[in-house]
């Protein structure tokens, strides 16, 4: 094992939040180090068509967008380590990060952008059609199902909200649920049951997602449902399947060290990217259980990097034994 190296800014995760934080930190001459993690690029690497990221008039591909963000971060001076953080000691600064390859990093500051993962059903057919008719984000992909029939799986707020959102595009939305009642809030249920485009099928689970494969092209054509009470099966047509059974934030690494909400998402101070530990910030889907969009994650990454830059500037200023604070010096133009 090599000797632990010290860095000013360690960014854990390489999705939109991580790369944006890296770009801003590098442009502030902080020499950030990005630890790319187990899925470099995050959830966008399993997303095909992207139409809602600003700045691109034509449809772009999720993996390509992540490649461009990485290239930009490298261009302005970011260092990338293709490894995984296996432990993080946040008890004192510099914070100690141990990597799977055996290296250790001592970080003056940390930006956590480890993201979140959609929960999936675990079917082989589900994995086969991800990005080709199977999605975990109606906001991202609903537009592609204008005038088509879609299925939503789930019974909580997420499922009901996604079903209602999809009525803006789809000709029919079928919600399937294993039980005979939803967990969603009553007001959301009332809206769902009153909507003429939505049908609910109770006591069923997806046994298989059905589709056609023509060379490199894949298309979902329907789902085979199994009744969880009597075992009977039925197949219904569908052009798209939206899995809405929740997300799991990748925050396990910081359990017991950083505060989380009931869903495991890292808490930050309102209006900031700051956690309760000085020198540690969180950005993107690891802290966002509401929006979960690439553009909002990028915005949070920007916030985190700007806050890190100011934090380190204040520290550097204080270490130089200046008689006034950095903020005061900025006002009178002497810093």
N, C-alpha and C positions, 0 to 999 in steps of 0.2 A: 504494500500500500504506500502510495506517495504521501508526502507531507501535505497537510491541509493547506489550501491556498485561500487567501482573503480576497473578497470582491466587494465592491461598493453596493451593487444591486444584483440580487439573484432573483430571477423570474421563473417561477415553477409553473410550467404549462405553456403550450404553444398553439393555442387557438387565437381567435381574433383579439381577445383581451391581452394575451401574452405578447403577441407580435406588436400590437399598438403600443403597449407599455414599453417594449424594447426600443421601438422607433423614437419615442419621445425621450426616453432615458439616454439613448445613445447621442441624440442631438444636443442633450444637455451635458455631454462629455463625462458621463458617469460610467462608461464602459460596462454596460449591463451584460450579464451572462444568462442566457435562456437554457433551462434544463427541459428538453423537449418532451419527455415523458413517454408513456407507453403507446399513445396515439397522437403522434405529431400532427398538428393541424386541427385536432379536436373533431367535433361532430360534423363539421363541414366536409371532412374528407369522405364521409359516406352519404353526402348529399350531391345529387346530380345538378339539375337546373336551378340556378339562383337568379331571380328577377327582382329581388327587393333590396339589394345592396346598392346604395347610392353611387352614382358615377359611371354606371354602365348601361347604355341605352339598349344593348342587346343582351340576351340571356347568356350568362356565364356559368361555368362549372365550379362547384364548391372546392374540389381539390386544387384547381387552377388558382382560385382566389387565395387560398392558403399559401400556395407556392409563391405568388406575387408578394404577399405580406412578408413572408420569410426573406425573399430576395431584397425587399426594401430595407428590412431590419439589418440584414448583413451589409448592405451598401452603406449604411450610415454608421456602422461600427459595432454591431452586436456580435457577441460570441455565442455560438450554439454548442451545447453539450448533448449528444444523443445518448441519454441515459435516464434512469428513473431514480427519484428520491425515495429511499426506503425508510428513512427516519429524519425527523426534524426536531431539534431541541431549541425551543423558543424561550427557555428560562432565563437566558442572559444574552447580551450582545457582546461580540458578534454571534449571530445565530449559527448553529452547527447543522449542516446538512450532510447526511451520509448517502452516497449513491450506490446503486446496485453493483456497479463495476468495482467498488472498493474505495473510490476516491472520496475525499471529504472537502467540503467548502465551508469557509467561515464567511458569513454574509453580514455586512453592516446593516443592510436593509433587505427585506423580502417582499416581493409582490406575488401573491398566490393567485394563479389563474388556471387552476386545475380543471375547471369546467364541471359538467354534469353529464350523466349518461341517461338516455331514455330507457325505461324499463320495457323489455320485450317479452313476448309470450314464450319464446324459446323453440319455436317450430322451425324445422328445416326449410319449409316453403316460405316462411316469413323472411328468413335470412336471404333466401334465393332471390326474392323480389324487392328487397330493400332498395329504394331509389328507382324502382321500376313499377311503382304502383303501391308499394308499402311505405308508409311514412309515420313519423312520430310528431309531426308539427303541421297542424292545419294552417297556421298563419304563414308558414314558409311555402307550403305546396298546394294550398286550396285552390289557388288561381288556375292551376293546370286541369281542374276538373269541372270547368264550366260546362253546364248542360249534361253532366254525366252522373252516374249513380255511385255513391260511396258508402262504405261501412265504417262505423266508429265503434271501437271496443273499449268498454270501461263503464264505471258507474259513479265516479266522483265528479267534483266540480270541473276538472280538466276535460273529461269526456263530454259533459253536457255543454260546456262553453265551446268546445271544438265543433260539436255537432251543430250548434246554433250558428257559429261562424261559417261553416261549410254551406249552409243554406243560401248564402250570398252567391254561390257559384253552382253547386250541384243541383240536379233536377230532383234527386231524392237522396235522403240521408237515413240509413238504417242503423240504429244503435242496438248493439247486442250486449247482454249482461248476464252473468252467471246466476244472479239472484232475481228476486221479484220486486226489488225496490232499489232506488238510487241512494247513494250517500250524499249527493250534491245538495246544496242549499235549496230550500223550498221555492224561493223565487225563481231560481234557475230551472227547476223542474217544471214549474207552472208554465214558463215560457216555452220549454221544450214540448210539453204535451199539447200545447195550444198551436204549435206550428204545423201547418198543413203539409210541409215537405218531409216531416220526420216521422218515422215508424220505429217502434221499439219491439224487440224480440227478447222475451225473458227466458231465463233458465237455459241458456245455450252458451257454448264456448266454440271458438274456431278450432276445428279439427285439422283443416288444411286450407291454405290459400291456393286457389286454382288459377292457372294462367297458360299462356302460350309462349313458346320460345321459337324465334325465327332468326337463326344465326346469332348475331350479337344483340338483337332486339328482344326484349321481354315485355309482356303486358299482362296485368292481372285481369281476369275475366269473371271471377267470382270467389265465393268462399263456401266451404262445406262446414256446416254447423252440426254439433252434437248436443242433444238435449241432456243436461246433466242429471235429470231425474229418471228418465226412462231409457236413455241410451239411443234413441232414434236419431236419424240424421236427415238433413235436408241441405240442398245447395241453392244459394241465391246469387243472382248476377251482381257484379260490382266491378267498376273500373278502377277503384282505389280503396285501400284499407288503411285507416288511421288508428294506430295503437295509442290509446290515451289512458294508460294505467299508471302514469306518473313518471317522475324523473328521480334519479339518485345522484346528489352532488358528490363530487370526488373530494370529500373533506375528511375522510377517515384518518389520514396522515396527521391531522391536527386535533384529533379527538382528545379532550381533557386539557387542552392548552388554549384553545380559542372557543369563544361562545358561539353556539349555533341555535337556530330556531328548531321547532319541533320536527321539521323535515330534514334536518341535518345541514342546512345551508349556513354558511358563515355569516355572522352578524357584523355589520359595519355601522359606524356612526352616521346618523341621518345626513344625507347630502354630501357624503364623503366616501372615500374608499378605505378609511382608516379602521382597523380593528382595535380592540381594547389594549393590545400590546404595542407600545411605542416602537416604531421601526418596522411594523408588519402591516401590509395592506392586502386587500382582497378585491378582485375584479372579475366580472363576467359571470358565467352561469353557476360558479361555485357559491356565489352570494346572492344571485338573482333568481328567485322562484316565481317571478311575475311575468317578465317580458321574454327572456330567453331568446333573444335575437342576436345575430352576428353584429349588427350595427350598434346595439346597446352595449354589448360586451366590449366592442372596440372603444366606445365612449368611456366606459368604466376603466379600461386599460389606460387611456389618456389621463383620466382623473388621477389614477394611482401614481403614474409616473410624474405628473406635475407636483403632486403632494410629496413624493419622495425627493424630488429635486429641491423643493423649498425646505424640507426637513434637513437634508444634508447641507444645504447652503447655510442654514441657521447654525448648525453644529460647527461647520468650518469657520464661520464668522466668530463664534464664541471661542473656539480654540485659538484663534489669532489674537485673543485678548483685546478685541475692540471694545471701546467703552459704551457703544450704543448697539442696539439690536439690528439685525439685518433689515427688518421691516422699516425701522426708523431711518436707517442709512439709505434705503431705496428712495424714501420720500424726499430726502434732501440731496440725492444724487451723488453720494460719496462712496457708494459700494459698487 
